[in-house]
Amino acid sequence: MSSKEDKPVEQSQSSWKDFIYNPRSGEFIGRTARSWALILLFYLIFYGFLAGLFSLTMWVMLQTLDDYTPKYRDRISNPGLVIRPKAPEIIFNRSAPSEYKEYTDHLEAFLSKYNGEHQQNNIDCTPGAYFIQDNQPLPKQVCKFERSLLGQCSGITDQTFGYSEGRPCIIVKMNRIIGLKPKPTPFINCTAKKDDKLSVNYFPENATFDSMYFPYYGKLAHEGYVQPLVAVKLLLNSSDFNKKLSVECKIEGSNLLNNDDRDKFLGRVAFQVKVTE
């Protein structure tokens, strides 16, 4: 009985060995060497064709792109606003330098590229006029913007940017958009939300983003470009201390949008300030 039971097992093992390699026909996993060579050649040609077609498609598409200007820019036609220091809430004790050091260090690092030594290669442009360079060679020239234009918020005469006196400076800038030419000259207006009253000083005094800094030609074409800035010094007094103030800054006076309910950062930025004694 045992010999009869062992025969199917031996036959099964033999059939598996023959499937992997059959010495009588020379087949490996059911195919001869010629069959394997033909099928490998087929897939090599097939996938080579697909790779070539993909490469050709990518090459044709890349020929339609410009290294300096995005092909499609219709989705972002209006800039957003951002502030420095980069914080939605600015909370500190004016008598404790360690509490506002993070903010002042951030402002100093941000404004370092506006130092005079970094502006030496930039040029003095004509205020109030667009600096059009469409037909000029690359790289495009850059209009000078030195941090001294920010007056009391420049960090030159007051390295604490007003934080030590409880009157902090906030830097407002627009996001870059290639080809943007706002009409007329936009300016920044900051107000307190709700029923709070807020007094501020702007630097430059007219709080404008001068037209001479537009248009922007892109990161590669406009190498070294620096955005114009507006500094806002919050003139807080003792009655404003120890409570949180909500502040909103908007772009005003131009064709740029600032009231789109679907995008709360379009043409405006909001933040909160709380100064303790």
matplotlib code that plots the C-alpha trace (Angstrom):
import matplotlib.pyplot as plt

x = [0.0, 2.8, 4.5, 1.3, 0.8, 4.4, 4.0, 1.7, 4.0, 7.1, 5.2, 4.1, 7.7, 8.9, 6.3, 7.4, 11.0, 10.1, 8.2, 11.1, 13.6, 12.8, 16.1, 14.4, 13.0, 15.3, 12.4, 12.7, 9.4, 7.5, 9.5, 12.6, 15.5, 14.3, 10.9, 12.3, 14.6, 11.7, 9.3, 12.1, 12.9, 9.2, 8.9, 12.2, 11.0, 7.5, 8.7, 11.5, 8.8, 6.7, 9.7, 10.6, 7.1, 7.0, 10.3, 9.2, 6.0, 7.9, 10.4, 7.6, 5.9, 9.1, 9.6, 6.4, 7.7, 9.7, 12.5, 11.7, 7.9, 5.2, 3.0, -0.3, -0.7, -4.4, -5.2, -3.2, -4.0, -4.0, -1.3, -1.8, -0.3, 2.1, 3.7, 7.0, 7.6, 5.8, 3.3, -0.5, -0.2, 2.4, 2.4, 5.2, 6.0, 7.7, 9.8, 11.2, 13.6, 13.7, 10.0, 10.3, 13.8, 12.4, 10.4, 13.2, 15.7, 13.2, 12.9, 16.6, 17.2, 14.5, 15.7, 19.4, 19.0, 17.8, 21.1, 23.1, 25.9, 23.4, 21.8, 25.0, 24.4, 20.7, 19.8, 17.9, 14.6, 12.1, 9.4, 5.8, 6.7, 6.7, 10.2, 9.5, 12.3, 10.5, 13.2, 16.2, 18.8, 18.9, 19.2, 16.8, 17.9, 16.6, 15.4, 17.0, 15.0, 17.1, 15.9, 16.5, 13.2, 11.4, 12.4, 11.6, 11.0, 14.2, 16.1, 18.9, 18.3, 16.2, 17.4, 14.3, 11.9, 9.7, 9.1, 10.9, 8.4, 5.4, 4.9, 5.9, 6.7, 5.1, 6.5, 3.9, 4.8, 3.0, 3.5, 5.4, 3.4, 5.2, 4.1, 1.8, 1.3, -1.2, -3.1, -2.9, -0.3, -1.5, -1.1, -1.5, -4.2, -4.3, -7.2, -8.4, -11.2, -14.4, -14.7, -11.1, -9.3, -5.8, -3.3, -0.4, 2.6, 3.5, 7.0, 7.5, 5.0, 2.7, 2.5, 2.7, 4.2, 5.8, 5.1, 8.9, 9.1, 6.8, 6.6, 8.5, 10.0, 10.5, 13.1, 15.6, 15.1, 15.0, 17.8, 18.3, 14.9, 13.7, 10.1, 9.0, 7.9, 5.6, 6.4, 3.5, 4.3, 1.5, 1.1, -0.2, -0.7, -1.3, -5.0, -4.1, -1.8, -2.8, -5.5, -5.5, -6.0, -7.1, -5.5, -6.2, -4.1, -5.4, -4.2, -6.2, -6.3, -5.8, -7.4, -6.1, -8.8, -9.0, -12.5, -12.8, -14.7, -13.3, -9.7, -9.1, -5.4, -6.1, -5.0, -5.2, -3.7, -4.9, -3.0, -3.3, -1.2, -1.0, 1.5, 1.9, 3.8]
y = [0.0, 2.4, 2.0, 2.8, 5.9, 7.1, 7.0, 10.1, 12.1, 11.2, 12.0, 15.4, 16.2, 15.2, 17.3, 20.4, 19.8, 19.4, 22.7, 24.6, 22.9, 20.1, 18.5, 16.6, 19.7, 22.3, 24.4, 26.7, 27.5, 26.3, 28.2, 27.5, 29.8, 31.1, 31.7, 33.6, 35.7, 36.6, 37.7, 39.7, 41.4, 42.2, 43.9, 45.7, 47.2, 47.9, 49.7, 51.4, 52.8, 54.0, 55.7, 57.3, 58.6, 60.0, 61.7, 63.2, 64.5, 66.0, 67.6, 69.2, 70.5, 72.0, 73.9, 75.8, 77.0, 80.1, 79.7, 83.1, 83.5, 81.0, 80.1, 80.4, 83.2, 83.9, 82.2, 84.7, 88.2, 90.0, 89.8, 88.8, 90.6, 89.2, 90.7, 90.4, 89.3, 86.2, 85.5, 85.6, 86.7, 89.1, 88.8, 90.2, 92.1, 95.3, 95.2, 91.7, 91.8, 88.0, 88.0, 90.2, 89.2, 86.6, 89.3, 91.8, 89.2, 88.1, 91.7, 92.3, 89.2, 90.1, 93.6, 92.6, 92.4, 96.0, 97.2, 99.7, 97.2, 94.9, 97.8, 99.1, 97.3, 98.5, 101.8, 104.9, 104.8, 107.5, 107.7, 107.4, 105.7, 102.0, 100.7, 99.0, 96.7, 94.4, 94.9, 95.1, 92.3, 89.9, 90.2, 93.0, 96.0, 96.4, 99.6, 100.5, 100.2, 100.9, 100.1, 103.7, 104.5, 102.8, 105.6, 104.7, 101.1, 100.6, 99.2, 101.6, 104.1, 101.7, 98.1, 97.0, 98.3, 100.0, 96.8, 98.1, 101.0, 98.9, 100.5, 97.6, 97.9, 95.6, 95.3, 94.8, 93.5, 92.3, 88.9, 89.0, 88.6, 88.7, 91.5, 93.2, 96.9, 98.2, 101.4, 103.9, 103.6, 101.3, 102.2, 100.4, 101.2, 99.5, 99.6, 97.9, 95.4, 95.7, 98.9, 99.4, 102.6, 102.4, 105.1, 104.2, 105.8, 104.6, 104.5, 105.7, 108.4, 108.0, 104.2, 103.5, 100.8, 103.1, 102.3, 102.3, 98.8, 97.3, 95.3, 92.3, 90.0, 86.8, 85.1, 84.3, 87.4, 89.8, 88.5, 90.5, 92.1, 93.4, 94.1, 97.6, 97.6, 99.6, 99.7, 100.2, 101.5, 100.8, 103.8, 101.9, 103.7, 102.5, 101.9, 99.5, 97.4, 94.0, 93.4, 91.7, 94.0, 92.6, 94.6, 94.3, 95.9, 96.3, 97.5, 100.6, 103.2, 100.9, 98.3, 95.5, 93.5, 93.4, 92.2, 88.7, 86.6, 83.4, 84.5, 86.3, 86.9, 88.6, 92.2, 92.1, 90.5, 90.3, 89.7, 90.2, 92.2, 92.0, 94.1, 93.6, 95.8]
z = [0.0, 0.9, -2.5, -4.3, -2.2, -2.8, -6.6, -7.0, -4.7, -6.8, -10.0, -8.6, -7.7, -11.1, -12.9, -10.9, -11.7, -15.3, -15.2, -13.9, -16.2, -18.7, -19.8, -22.6, -24.4, -22.9, -21.6, -18.6, -16.9, -19.9, -22.6, -24.7, -24.8, -28.2, -26.9, -23.9, -26.2, -28.5, -25.6, -23.9, -27.2, -27.7, -24.3, -24.8, -28.0, -26.6, -23.4, -25.3, -27.7, -24.7, -23.1, -26.4, -26.9, -23.3, -23.8, -27.1, -25.5, -22.6, -25.0, -27.1, -24.0, -22.6, -25.9, -25.1, -21.7, -20.8, -18.3, -16.9, -17.0, -16.1, -19.1, -17.1, -14.6, -14.7, -11.3, -9.3, -10.5, -7.1, -4.4, -0.8, 2.2, 4.7, 7.8, 9.6, 12.3, 10.9, 13.7, 13.8, 17.5, 18.8, 22.6, 24.8, 28.0, 27.1, 30.2, 29.4, 26.4, 26.4, 25.5, 22.4, 21.3, 18.9, 17.1, 16.9, 15.7, 13.0, 11.9, 11.9, 9.8, 7.4, 6.9, 6.4, 2.7, 2.7, 4.2, 2.3, 1.3, -0.3, -2.2, -3.8, -7.1, -7.3, -9.0, -8.0, -10.0, -10.9, -8.2, -9.4, -12.7, -13.6, -14.3, -17.6, -18.8, -21.3, -24.0, -21.7, -21.4, -18.5, -15.6, -15.1, -13.1, -9.5, -7.9, -4.6, -1.4, 1.7, 5.2, 6.2, 4.4, 7.3, 9.7, 13.3, 12.2, 10.4, 13.4, 12.8, 15.6, 17.7, 17.6, 19.5, 16.8, 19.4, 21.4, 24.4, 24.7, 23.9, 20.5, 18.2, 14.5, 12.0, 8.4, 5.7, 2.2, -0.9, -2.4, -5.7, -8.9, -12.3, -14.5, -11.9, -12.4, -9.9, -10.8, -9.2, -6.6, -3.7, -0.1, 3.2, 5.7, 9.1, 11.5, 14.7, 14.4, 16.5, 18.5, 19.4, 18.4, 17.0, 16.2, 13.9, 12.1, 8.6, 7.1, 4.4, 5.6, 2.6, 3.3, -0.5, -2.6, -5.2, -8.8, -9.6, -8.0, -10.6, -12.7, -11.3, -13.9, -12.0, -9.8, -12.6, -14.7, -11.8, -9.7, -6.5, -6.6, -3.3, -2.6, -1.4, 2.3, 4.5, 8.2, 10.7, 14.2, 16.5, 18.9, 21.9, 25.2, 28.7, 28.0, 25.3, 27.4, 28.9, 26.3, 23.0, 19.9, 16.6, 13.7, 10.0, 7.2, 3.7, 0.3, -0.6, -3.4, -6.4, -8.6, -6.3, -4.4, -0.7, 0.1, -1.3, 1.2, -0.3, 0.4, 3.6, 2.7, -0.7, -0.4, 3.4, 6.5, 10.1, 13.3, 17.0, 19.4, 23.2, 25.2, 28.9, 31.4]

ax = plt.figure().add_subplot(projection="3d")
ax.plot(x, y, z, "-o")
ax.set_aspect("equal")
plt.show()
